[in-house]
């Protein structure tokens, strides 16, 4: 019976973020979380979801779902969302943007979208812009050549 109790306790502890286990020592690292993994919760109530994650010890996030045509993250204007994060003492260090939607579009459309993403990232003070996904039908030698060309052009535009 004692083994069973210890196993259950150890299992419960193993899913806690490291920061919960080490409350008395300051860490050199801050715990981050990819918000795509809880996209339904972020769609329903992003502020409440961020508050819960903060209580769990998370401080930095990778966002998804930037809506360039509206200049919004999770339904909030970029500057509003940045203010929410600031008020909660949280930050966005990176974000995935739906670049795959531009995979088969002309380069000028991708370039315009990249400009909008750069502006969003600058406002959020986010360091990294991520192309997170490529459609299965484009995962072949020609698709990867096309992707590398687009990424190189984006890299020149971002720098």
C-alpha positions as CSV (number, residue, x, y, z in Angstrom):
1,X,0.0,0.0,0.0
2,X,2.8,2.4,0.8
3,X,4.4,1.7,-2.6
4,X,1.1,2.6,-4.3
5,X,0.8,5.9,-2.3
6,X,4.4,6.8,-3.2
7,X,3.9,6.0,-6.8
8,X,0.8,8.1,-7.0
9,X,2.5,11.0,-5.3
10,X,5.6,10.7,-7.6
11,X,3.3,10.6,-10.7
12,X,1.5,13.7,-9.6
13,X,4.7,15.6,-8.9
14,X,6.2,14.6,-12.2
15,X,3.7,16.6,-14.2
16,X,4.2,19.8,-12.2
17,X,6.4,22.5,-13.8
18,X,9.9,22.7,-12.3
19,X,9.2,26.1,-10.8
20,X,6.5,24.6,-8.5
21,X,9.0,22.2,-7.1
22,X,11.7,24.8,-6.5
23,X,9.8,27.7,-4.8
24,X,12.6,28.6,-2.5
25,X,15.4,29.0,-5.0
26,X,15.5,31.4,-7.8
27,X,16.2,29.9,-11.2
28,X,18.4,31.3,-14.0
29,X,15.7,30.1,-16.4
30,X,12.1,31.0,-16.8
31,X,9.5,28.5,-17.7
32,X,7.9,28.8,-21.1
33,X,4.7,27.3,-22.6
34,X,3.5,26.9,-26.2
35,X,0.0,28.3,-26.3
36,X,-1.0,26.3,-29.4
37,X,-1.2,23.3,-27.1
38,X,-4.2,24.9,-25.3
39,X,-5.7,26.7,-28.3
40,X,-9.3,25.9,-27.2
41,X,-8.8,27.5,-23.8
42,X,-7.0,30.5,-25.4
43,X,-9.9,30.9,-27.8
44,X,-12.5,30.9,-25.0
45,X,-10.8,33.1,-22.4
46,X,-7.2,34.1,-23.1
47,X,-6.7,36.3,-20.0
48,X,-8.1,33.7,-17.6
49,X,-6.0,31.0,-19.3
50,X,-2.8,33.1,-19.0
51,X,-3.5,33.8,-15.3
52,X,-3.9,30.0,-14.6
53,X,-0.6,29.3,-16.5
54,X,1.1,32.1,-14.4
55,X,-0.1,30.4,-11.2
56,X,1.5,27.2,-12.5
57,X,4.8,29.0,-12.8
58,X,4.9,29.8,-16.5
59,X,6.3,33.2,-17.5
60,X,7.2,33.1,-21.2
61,X,5.0,32.0,-24.1
62,X,5.1,31.1,-27.7
63,X,1.9,32.4,-29.3
64,X,0.0,31.3,-32.4
65,X,-2.9,32.7,-34.3
66,X,-1.9,36.2,-35.2
67,X,-4.6,37.7,-37.4
68,X,-2.6,40.1,-39.6
69,X,-5.7,41.5,-41.3
70,X,-7.0,42.8,-38.0
71,X,-3.7,43.2,-36.2
72,X,-4.8,41.0,-33.3
73,X,-3.7,38.2,-31.0
74,X,-6.6,36.2,-29.4
75,X,-9.1,38.9,-30.4
76,X,-7.1,41.7,-28.8
77,X,-5.3,44.4,-30.8
78,X,-1.6,43.8,-30.6
79,X,-0.9,46.7,-28.2
80,X,-3.9,45.7,-25.9
81,X,-2.6,42.1,-25.7
82,X,0.9,43.4,-24.9
83,X,-0.5,45.5,-22.1
84,X,-2.4,42.4,-20.7
85,X,0.9,40.5,-20.7
86,X,2.7,43.4,-19.0
87,X,0.0,43.7,-16.4
88,X,0.5,40.0,-15.6
89,X,4.3,40.3,-15.8
90,X,4.4,37.7,-18.7
91,X,6.1,37.8,-22.0
92,X,5.9,36.4,-25.5
93,X,9.4,35.2,-26.6
94,X,8.3,33.7,-29.9
95,X,5.3,33.1,-32.1
96,X,4.2,30.8,-34.8
97,X,2.5,32.5,-37.7
98,X,0.4,30.7,-40.3
99,X,3.0,31.1,-43.1
100,X,1.8,27.8,-44.6
101,X,-1.2,29.8,-45.9
102,X,1.2,31.6,-48.1
103,X,3.2,28.6,-49.3
104,X,1.6,28.6,-52.8
105,X,0.9,32.3,-53.1
106,X,3.0,34.9,-54.9
107,X,6.1,36.1,-53.0
108,X,4.8,39.7,-52.8
109,X,1.8,38.4,-50.8
110,X,4.1,36.5,-48.4
111,X,6.3,39.6,-48.1
112,X,3.4,41.8,-47.2
113,X,2.3,39.2,-44.6
114,X,5.9,39.0,-43.2
115,X,5.9,42.8,-42.8
116,X,2.7,42.5,-40.7
117,X,4.2,39.7,-38.6
118,X,7.3,41.8,-38.0
119,X,5.2,44.7,-36.8
120,X,3.3,42.4,-34.5
121,X,6.4,40.8,-33.1
122,X,8.1,44.2,-32.5
123,X,5.1,45.4,-30.6
124,X,5.0,42.2,-28.5
125,X,8.8,42.5,-28.1
126,X,9.0,38.9,-29.3
127,X,12.4,37.8,-30.5
128,X,11.5,34.9,-32.8
129,X,9.1,34.5,-35.7
130,X,8.4,30.8,-36.5
131,X,7.2,29.0,-39.5
132,X,5.6,26.1,-37.6
133,X,4.2,23.8,-40.2
134,X,4.2,22.7,-43.8
135,X,1.2,20.8,-45.4
136,X,1.8,17.1,-45.9
137,X,1.4,17.4,-49.7
138,X,4.3,19.8,-49.7
139,X,6.6,17.6,-47.7
140,X,8.7,16.4,-50.6
141,X,11.9,17.5,-52.3
142,X,10.3,20.2,-54.4
143,X,8.3,21.5,-51.5
144,X,11.4,21.7,-49.3
145,X,13.3,23.5,-52.0
146,X,10.4,26.0,-52.3
147,X,10.3,26.3,-48.5
148,X,14.0,27.0,-48.3
149,X,13.7,29.8,-50.9
150,X,10.8,31.4,-49.1
151,X,12.6,31.1,-45.7
152,X,15.7,32.7,-47.2
153,X,13.7,35.6,-48.6
154,X,11.9,36.0,-45.2
155,X,15.3,36.0,-43.4
156,X,16.6,38.8,-45.6
157,X,13.4,40.8,-45.0
158,X,13.5,40.3,-41.2
159,X,17.1,41.2,-40.9
